[in-house]
Amino acid sequence: MEGILEFIYVNAESIFIVVLSVFLGIEVISNVPAVLHTPLMSGANAIHGVVIIGAIIVLGHAESTLNIVLGFLAVFLGTINVVGGFVVTDRMLDLFKKKPKKLN
């Protein structure tokens, strides 16, 4: 317990920034209109693509088993995030397409 309190005391500023950024992120995301969702999602997918490339580079320089496992996990989860983002973006774009009229 003493080690946890010491960690919190030493890293109080960093913990405060993380907590503040979580609240700020929730506030920003909850106020995004539906019209802006698709362009923002596409931008997020591009950023996550860069994250995957970085994870692959780090994985290539991994020396211990733990580093290899964590690098593989980073690449795998980043890929799932990008694919899921593209699926959500595609579904959002389908909502804006006109439906074909039925002939009576």
C-alpha positions as YAML, in Angstrom:
chain: A
units: angstrom
residues:
- id: 1
  name: MET
  ca: [0.00, 0.00, 0.00]
- id: 2
  name: GLU
  ca: [2.88, 2.33, 0.80]
- id: 3
  name: GLY
  ca: [4.36, 1.78, -2.66]
- id: 4
  name: ILE
  ca: [1.07, 2.77, -4.33]
- id: 5
  name: LEU
  ca: [0.83, 5.97, -2.30]
- id: 6
  name: GLU
  ca: [4.43, 6.83, -3.14]
- id: 7
  name: PHE
  ca: [3.75, 6.23, -6.85]
- id: 8
  name: ILE
  ca: [0.70, 8.51, -6.72]
- id: 9
  name: TYR
  ca: [2.65, 11.20, -4.86]
- id: 10
  name: VAL
  ca: [5.57, 11.10, -7.33]
- id: 11
  name: ASN
  ca: [3.33, 11.07, -10.42]
- id: 12
  name: ALA
  ca: [0.51, 13.32, -9.18]
- id: 13
  name: GLU
  ca: [0.86, 15.80, -12.06]
- id: 14
  name: SER
  ca: [0.77, 13.08, -14.72]
- id: 15
  name: ILE
  ca: [-2.23, 11.40, -13.10]
- id: 16
  name: PHE
  ca: [-4.03, 14.75, -12.96]
- id: 17
  name: ILE
  ca: [-3.36, 15.34, -16.68]
- id: 18
  name: VAL
  ca: [-4.65, 11.87, -17.61]
- id: 19
  name: VAL
  ca: [-7.84, 12.28, -15.55]
- id: 20
  name: LEU
  ca: [-8.41, 15.77, -16.96]
- id: 21
  name: SER
  ca: [-7.90, 14.54, -20.53]
- id: 22
  name: VAL
  ca: [-10.42, 11.72, -19.97]
- id: 23
  name: PHE
  ca: [-13.09, 14.21, -18.89]
- id: 24
  name: LEU
  ca: [-12.19, 16.56, -21.74]
- id: 25
  name: GLY
  ca: [-12.35, 13.71, -24.26]
- id: 26
  name: ILE
  ca: [-15.77, 12.60, -23.02]
- id: 27
  name: GLU
  ca: [-17.06, 16.17, -23.26]
- id: 28
  name: VAL
  ca: [-15.69, 16.70, -26.78]
- id: 29
  name: ILE
  ca: [-16.90, 13.35, -28.14]
- id: 30
  name: SER
  ca: [-20.39, 13.71, -26.67]
- id: 31
  name: ASN
  ca: [-20.86, 17.05, -28.45]
- id: 32
  name: VAL
  ca: [-19.82, 15.91, -31.96]
- id: 33
  name: PRO
  ca: [-22.77, 16.15, -34.37]
- id: 34
  name: ALA
  ca: [-23.60, 13.13, -36.53]
- id: 35
  name: VAL
  ca: [-22.61, 15.00, -39.71]
- id: 36
  name: LEU
  ca: [-19.01, 15.30, -38.50]
- id: 37
  name: HIS
  ca: [-18.74, 11.71, -37.31]
- id: 38
  name: THR
  ca: [-17.62, 10.20, -40.63]
- id: 39
  name: PRO
  ca: [-14.82, 12.70, -41.39]
- id: 40
  name: LEU
  ca: [-13.52, 12.48, -37.82]
- id: 41
  name: MET
  ca: [-13.60, 8.68, -37.97]
- id: 42
  name: SER
  ca: [-11.61, 8.70, -41.20]
- id: 43
  name: GLY
  ca: [-9.00, 10.94, -39.58]
- id: 44
  name: ALA
  ca: [-8.82, 8.65, -36.57]
- id: 45
  name: ASN
  ca: [-8.31, 5.66, -38.89]
- id: 46
  name: ALA
  ca: [-5.38, 7.44, -40.54]
- id: 47
  name: ILE
  ca: [-3.80, 8.16, -37.15]
- id: 48
  name: HIS
  ca: [-4.26, 4.55, -36.07]
- id: 49
  name: GLY
  ca: [-2.57, 3.43, -39.28]
- id: 50
  name: VAL
  ca: [0.50, 5.41, -38.20]
- id: 51
  name: VAL
  ca: [0.27, 3.80, -34.75]
- id: 52
  name: ILE
  ca: [0.31, 0.33, -36.36]
- id: 53
  name: ILE
  ca: [3.41, 1.21, -38.39]
- id: 54
  name: GLY
  ca: [5.12, 2.43, -35.21]
- id: 55
  name: ALA
  ca: [4.16, -0.76, -33.39]
- id: 56
  name: ILE
  ca: [5.59, -2.85, -36.24]
- id: 57
  name: ILE
  ca: [8.86, -0.90, -36.09]
- id: 58
  name: VAL
  ca: [9.08, -1.34, -32.31]
- id: 59
  name: LEU
  ca: [8.23, -5.03, -32.67]
- id: 60
  name: GLY
  ca: [11.08, -5.41, -35.15]
- id: 61
  name: HIS
  ca: [13.55, -4.15, -32.52]
- id: 62
  name: ALA
  ca: [12.14, -6.24, -29.66]
- id: 63
  name: GLU
  ca: [14.66, -8.45, -27.89]
- id: 64
  name: SER
  ca: [12.87, -10.07, -24.96]
- id: 65
  name: THR
  ca: [9.83, -12.32, -25.05]
- id: 66
  name: LEU
  ca: [7.75, -9.77, -23.13]
- id: 67
  name: ASN
  ca: [8.58, -7.06, -25.67]
- id: 68
  name: ILE
  ca: [7.64, -9.35, -28.56]
- id: 69
  name: VAL
  ca: [4.33, -10.29, -26.94]
- id: 70
  name: LEU
  ca: [3.47, -6.65, -26.16]
- id: 71
  name: GLY
  ca: [4.50, -5.56, -29.67]
- id: 72
  name: PHE
  ca: [2.37, -8.26, -31.27]
- id: 73
  name: LEU
  ca: [-0.53, -7.28, -29.02]
- id: 74
  name: ALA
  ca: [-0.11, -3.62, -30.05]
- id: 75
  name: VAL
  ca: [-0.14, -4.50, -33.75]
- id: 76
  name: PHE
  ca: [-3.13, -6.83, -33.33]
- id: 77
  name: LEU
  ca: [-5.25, -4.40, -31.30]
- id: 78
  name: GLY
  ca: [-4.32, -1.48, -33.57]
- id: 79
  name: THR
  ca: [-5.38, -3.49, -36.62]
- id: 80
  name: ILE
  ca: [-8.70, -4.39, -34.99]
- id: 81
  name: ASN
  ca: [-9.22, -0.71, -34.20]
- id: 82
  name: VAL
  ca: [-8.55, 0.39, -37.80]
- id: 83
  name: VAL
  ca: [-10.76, -2.32, -39.31]
- id: 84
  name: GLY
  ca: [-13.55, -1.57, -36.85]
- id: 85
  name: GLY
  ca: [-13.27, 2.13, -37.65]
- id: 86
  name: PHE
  ca: [-13.60, 1.48, -41.36]
- id: 87
  name: VAL
  ca: [-16.63, -0.77, -40.75]
- id: 88
  name: VAL
  ca: [-18.32, 1.92, -38.65]
- id: 89
  name: THR
  ca: [-17.48, 4.60, -41.24]
- id: 90
  name: ASP
  ca: [-18.91, 2.44, -44.03]
- id: 91
  name: ARG
  ca: [-22.12, 1.86, -42.08]
- id: 92
  name: MET
  ca: [-22.43, 5.59, -41.39]
- id: 93
  name: LEU
  ca: [-22.00, 6.37, -45.09]
- id: 94
  name: ASP
  ca: [-24.70, 3.82, -45.94]
- id: 95
  name: LEU
  ca: [-27.13, 5.82, -43.82]
- id: 96
  name: PHE
  ca: [-26.70, 8.81, -46.13]
- id: 97
  name: LYS
  ca: [-27.30, 6.89, -49.38]
- id: 98
  name: LYS
  ca: [-30.66, 7.20, -51.06]
- id: 99
  name: LYS
  ca: [-32.81, 4.11, -51.01]
- id: 100
  name: PRO
  ca: [-34.09, 2.88, -54.38]
- id: 101
  name: LYS
  ca: [-37.79, 3.51, -54.89]
- id: 102
  name: LYS
  ca: [-40.08, 0.50, -55.06]
- id: 103
  name: LEU
  ca: [-42.23, 0.12, -58.14]
- id: 104
  name: ASN
  ca: [-45.89, -0.61, -57.45]
...
